[in-house]
Amino acid sequence: MNRTDRKLHALAAAADQHLLDPMAGFVDLAGIREAVEDLAKAFAPLGRVQHTVAAKACGLAPVLRYLADLGVDAEVASPGETAVAEAAGIRGPRLVLDSPAKTVAELAHALAEGTAVNADNFQELARLDDLVGDSPRSVLGLRINPQVGAGRIGDTSTATTTSKFGIPLRDNRTRVVEAFARRPWLTRLHVHVGSQGCPPELMADGVAAVHGLAEEINARAGRRQVTSLDLGGGLPVNFASEDPGPTYAEYVATLLAKVPALADGRYTFVTEFGRSLLAKNGFLVSTVEYTKVAGGRPIAVTHAGAQVAARTVLQPEHWPLRLTALDAAGRPKTGPDVAQDIAGPLCFAGDLLAKERPLPLLEPGDLVVAHDTGAYYFGAHYAYNTLPRPAVHGFTVSARGHVEFTPIRRAQSIAELVADAGGEYVGALPRA
Ligand SMILES: *Cc1c(COP(=O)(O)O)cnc(C)c1O
């Protein structure tokens, strides 16, 4: 059964089991398994590759655990992501720590655990000098900004001339080579050109830059000091249709066309994909609470707004989502398309999942599906209006169409919202 058919079965079953009141996220476990298989197969020509998932794309512990069971480790970038990954049983060398703002405590924890660290800048390297000791258990690397330029979306382009991430290579090449010459424990280079909107060719330019740098460092050292290259993530996803967009196989072909030496066995590799592993394997469903017409425009008010789709709501030109209208039983609605606004519940006028979107006219009790939201949506909440995080369910579908749901996260409770809002300190302020 393909992904689209699994989704249709899951939607009908979710409606039948009342899982959509008023909103929930869903994760297609078979889809994740297929994505991991595609990933592993595509990178096989590169030899030894440690695949990790970027935890920020979907930092839900059961999802990280499911991926870990499929052989995918985790890339983490904060104490919270680290703790969630460790709670999911992924720790030590199965974690890669990347972040531009690692504290001494985070670095010390990673070194004690044997977790790989990619230092972001020269000041962090100086901190590591004081912490590493003689023979660190962690693989230690340096994040390079290859300064190869921006993709289509400024916010997610990390290899611009002035990006905040990594050490800008064009400005610092000699200093980087010297930094490695002085630190025999530095054995990895890391590059992540961007996330969504960066074409595979641009990503390959970044990889070519760090490969060339590794060769230069090793020539200067007179030994193979740099032994691994962390290639980051960033493969874009096609949000316009059910088709996935560039495949991992196409990306690896692009990499090898630009740098054939990647397959010569002299380096091992790390990958850190997030969106391309997960986006197509998740979707969000909300009930339509009310409908109205304003200035001639039909509006459907749902429960899915910026709290679960911050980027789509705040930058609709960059992050449009495909939406489908379903009836209350979870079946696709028929009828002529009518341009309507699909609104969220937040109290600002721009809280729209889509503007003037042609869909069969929605009525109260109908459902709206936001597709391709398995990465960076229901796993990355925005706390506006004290709205709760929705429940997330994993699902599998048998060959005969039977759907099995497994809980991934329950909806946040009202008591938890009160606690998050400082509830324990009510009465602690001085009397006004
Ligand atoms: C966000 C990020 C990733 C994952 O990017 P995707 O576009 O989700 O694949 C990988 N590595 C680093 C360092 C990141 O910041």
PDBQT file of the ligand as one rigid body, heavy atoms in Angstrom, charges set to zero:
ROOT
HETATM    1  C1  LIG A 501      18.259  21.920  10.847  1.00  0.00    +0.000 C 
HETATM    2  C2  LIG A 501      19.547  21.194  10.705  1.00  0.00    +0.000 A 
HETATM    3  C3  LIG A 501      19.582  19.943  10.084  1.00  0.00    +0.000 A 
HETATM    4  C4  LIG A 501      18.371  19.321   9.432  1.00  0.00    +0.000 C 
HETATM    5  O1  LIG A 501      17.906  20.033   8.325  1.00  0.00    +0.000 OA
HETATM    6  P1  LIG A 501      16.726  19.421   7.431  1.00  0.00    +0.000 P 
HETATM    7  O2  LIG A 501      16.428  20.474   6.431  1.00  0.00    +0.000 OA
HETATM    8  O3  LIG A 501      15.569  19.170   8.335  1.00  0.00    +0.000 OA
HETATM    9  O4  LIG A 501      17.218  18.169   6.803  1.00  0.00    +0.000 OA
HETATM   10  C5  LIG A 501      20.782  19.266  10.062  1.00  0.00    +0.000 A 
HETATM   11  N1  LIG A 501      21.918  19.809  10.605  1.00  0.00    +0.000 NA
HETATM   12  C6  LIG A 501      21.918  21.009  11.201  1.00  0.00    +0.000 A 
HETATM   13  C7  LIG A 501      23.172  21.511  11.786  1.00  0.00    +0.000 C 
HETATM   14  C8  LIG A 501      20.745  21.749  11.261  1.00  0.00    +0.000 A 
HETATM   15  O5  LIG A 501      20.744  22.948  11.834  1.00  0.00    +0.000 OA
ENDROOT
TORSDOF 0
